[in-house]
Amino acid sequence: MSEEEEDFTEALRSSLLTISPPDTPSLLRAGVRNGRRRRRRRAVALGVSGAAVLALVGLGATAVPGLLSDGRGTARTTPGTSAPTSPSATPRPTFTGALPAAQALARLTALLPAGLTSSTPPGSGHSGQLWVDDGQGKSLLEVHVSRQTSTTELRQHVFADVKPSPQGTLIQSRQSPEGHQTVNVLNPDGLYITLMTWQSPTQNGPSTRPTPLLPLTQLRTMATSPKWR
């Protein structure tokens, strides 16, 4: 062996002696710990996946939010049911409080049977009064329309013995021996209509007609008309 080769061999031997041998037990313990952590993570992942599958099976067609493949949540729906819909809009009242006399008279005139003439008594523009004539003498009609916020008093006094209709409307009507007629109607929403007729042009005057201008049934039909809304 030449001198150069001996020097190289000696240098290589010295380098090997300076390298510390690996800590084999420590490496082994670290590997075991890493393996256990991986198994635990795998077990947790499998548990979550299994629970999701069981949830889908138990709920049938029910969609579980957040479990779609693209990460989007879904609203729950049950087979045989549809999504909730908003309740149908309730018509708004066209007025509150008392309906002005001019408007009430306009609606009353529109409800009068054909063949009658009407006119407004002098000085009664704000009282809801109307003269109606069928050619056999004038009759005084009076109308009052309001929307009541509380109907307790009306129910206790005006409609005390009245049975409501299937729709919840209360109708009270009466006719005096002198031919004076009154119809009161109270709707479930508080709409209150009163129609009155006399067999004369005035409330306190003697009868100028042999019979009422309108049958009581006709007056009831007018008082229950939806035109008052």
C-alpha positions in Angstrom: 0.0 0.0 0.0 1.4 3.4 -0.9 1.8 6.2 1.5 -1.2 8.1 0.0 -3.5 5.1 0.4 -2.4 4.6 4.0 -3.2 8.3 4.8 -6.6 8.0 3.2 -7.4 4.8 5.1 -6.4 6.4 8.4 -8.5 9.5 7.7 -11.6 7.4 6.9 -11.2 5.3 10.1 -10.9 8.5 12.2 -14.1 9.9 10.6 -16.1 6.7 11.4 -15.0 6.7 15.0 -16.3 10.3 15.5 -19.9 9.4 14.3 -22.3 8.4 17.2 -24.3 5.3 16.7 -28.1 5.9 16.3 -30.3 5.7 19.4 -32.2 2.6 18.2 -34.5 2.3 21.3 -35.6 5.9 21.0 -36.4 5.6 17.3 -38.4 2.5 18.0 -40.4 4.1 20.8 -41.2 7.2 18.6 -42.3 4.9 15.8 -44.7 3.1 18.1 -46.2 6.4 19.3 -46.7 7.6 15.8 -48.4 4.4 14.8 -50.8 4.6 17.7 -51.7 8.2 16.9 -52.4 7.2 13.3 -54.6 4.3 14.4 -56.6 6.6 16.8 -57.2 9.1 14.0 -58.3 6.4 11.7 -60.7 5.0 14.3 -62.2 8.5 14.9 -62.6 9.1 11.2 -64.3 5.8 10.7 -66.6 6.5 13.7 -67.8 9.8 12.3 -68.3 8.3 8.9 -70.3 5.4 10.4 -72.5 7.8 12.4 -73.3 9.8 9.3 -74.3 6.7 7.4 -76.5 5.5 10.3 -78.1 9.0 10.5 -78.9 8.9 6.8 -80.4 5.4 7.1 -82.4 6.3 10.1 -83.8 9.5 8.6 -84.7 7.9 5.3 -85.0 10.7 2.7 -84.2 13.4 5.3 -81.2 15.4 4.2 -78.6 16.0 6.9 -77.2 19.6 6.7 -73.5 19.8 5.9 -73.0 16.2 4.6 -73.4 17.0 0.9 -70.3 16.2 -1.2 -69.8 19.8 -2.2 -70.0 21.0 1.5 -73.3 22.8 1.1 -75.9 22.4 3.8 -79.5 21.5 3.0 -82.8 22.3 4.7 -84.5 19.3 6.2 -87.5 17.9 4.4 -89.7 15.1 5.4 -91.2 12.8 2.8 -94.8 13.6 2.1 -94.6 17.2 3.2 -93.9 20.3 1.2 -92.0 23.4 2.2 -93.9 25.8 4.4 -95.7 28.6 2.5 -96.6 32.0 3.7 -100.2 32.4 4.8 -102.5 34.0 2.3 -102.7 37.7 2.6 -105.7 38.9 4.5 -107.5 41.8 2.7 -106.8 45.1 4.5 -109.8 47.0 5.8 -110.6 50.0 3.6 -111.3 52.2 6.6 -111.0 52.3 10.4 -113.4 54.0 12.9 -116.6 55.3 11.5 -117.2 55.3 7.8 -118.0 58.9 6.7 -121.7 59.5 6.0 -121.2 60.5 2.4 -119.4 57.2 1.7 -121.9 55.1 3.6 -124.8 56.8 1.6 -123.0 56.1 -1.7 -122.7 52.4 -0.8 -126.3 52.2 0.4 -127.5 53.8 -2.9 -125.6 51.2 -4.8 -127.3 48.4 -2.9 -130.9 49.7 -3.5 -133.1 47.5 -5.7 -133.8 48.7 -9.2 -136.9 50.8 -9.7 -136.4 53.1 -6.6 -135.5 56.7 -6.6 -133.4 58.3 -3.9 -132.6 61.8 -2.7 -130.9 63.4 0.3 -133.2 65.1 2.9 -132.3 68.7 3.5 -129.7 69.2 6.2 -128.9 65.5 6.6 -125.7 65.3 4.6 -123.7 64.2 7.7 -126.3 61.9 9.3 -126.3 59.0 6.8 -130.0 59.6 5.9 -131.6 59.0 2.6 -135.1 59.4 1.1 -136.2 56.4 -1.0 -139.4 56.3 -3.0 -141.1 53.5 -5.0 -143.9 55.7 -6.2 -146.1 55.0 -3.2 -144.6 57.4 -0.8 -141.2 58.3 0.6 -139.4 56.3 3.2 -136.5 57.4 5.3 -133.5 55.1 5.4 -130.6 55.7 7.8 -127.2 53.9 7.7 -124.3 53.8 10.2 -121.1 51.9 9.4 -118.1 51.6 11.7 -115.2 49.2 12.5 -115.2 48.4 16.2 -111.9 47.7 18.0 -113.9 46.2 20.9 -117.2 44.3 20.4 -117.9 43.3 24.0 -120.6 45.8 24.7 -122.3 45.1 21.4 -122.3 41.4 21.9 -123.7 41.7 25.5 -126.5 44.2 24.6 -127.4 44.4 20.9 -126.6 40.7 20.1 -127.2 39.1 23.5 -129.6 36.4 22.2 -128.2 36.1 18.7 -126.6 32.9 17.4 -123.7 33.6 15.1 -123.6 32.3 11.5 -121.1 29.6 10.5 -118.8 32.4 9.5 -119.1 34.1 12.9 -121.4 37.0 11.8 -124.1 38.2 14.1 -127.3 39.5 12.6 -130.1 41.1 14.7 -133.3 42.4 13.0 -136.6 43.6 14.3 -139.7 45.4 13.0 -142.1 47.5 15.1 -145.9 47.5 14.7 -145.6 50.9 13.1 -143.4 49.5 10.4 -140.0 50.8 11.7 -137.3 48.3 10.8 -133.8 47.9 12.1 -131.0 45.5 11.1 -127.7 45.3 12.9 -124.8 43.2 11.6 -121.5 42.6 13.4 -118.8 40.8 11.4 -116.0 38.8 13.0 -113.5 41.6 12.1 -115.5 44.2 14.0 -117.3 45.7 11.0 -120.6 46.9 12.3 -123.5 48.0 10.1 -126.9 49.4 11.1 -129.7 50.0 8.6 -133.0 51.5 9.7 -136.2 52.4 7.7 -139.4 54.3 8.5 -142.7 54.3 6.7 -142.5 58.0 6.5 -140.1 60.8 5.4 -139.2 61.5 9.0 -138.4 59.5 12.1 -141.2 60.9 14.2 -143.9 61.6 11.6 -147.0 59.5 11.0 -146.8 56.6 8.4 -147.4 57.7 4.9 -147.2 54.2 3.5 -149.4 51.1 4.0 -146.4 48.8 4.1 -142.6 49.1 4.5 -140.7 50.1 1.4 -138.3 47.2 1.7 -139.0 43.7 3.2 -137.0 42.9 6.3 -135.2 40.1 4.4 -134.2 42.6 1.7 -132.8 44.9 4.4 -130.8 42.0 5.9 -129.3 41.2 2.5 -128.2 44.8 2.0 -126.8 45.0 5.5 -124.7 41.8 5.0 -123.3 42.9 1.6 -119.5 42.9 1.2 -119.7 46.3 -0.3 -119.5 47.8 3.2 -115.9 46.7 3.5 
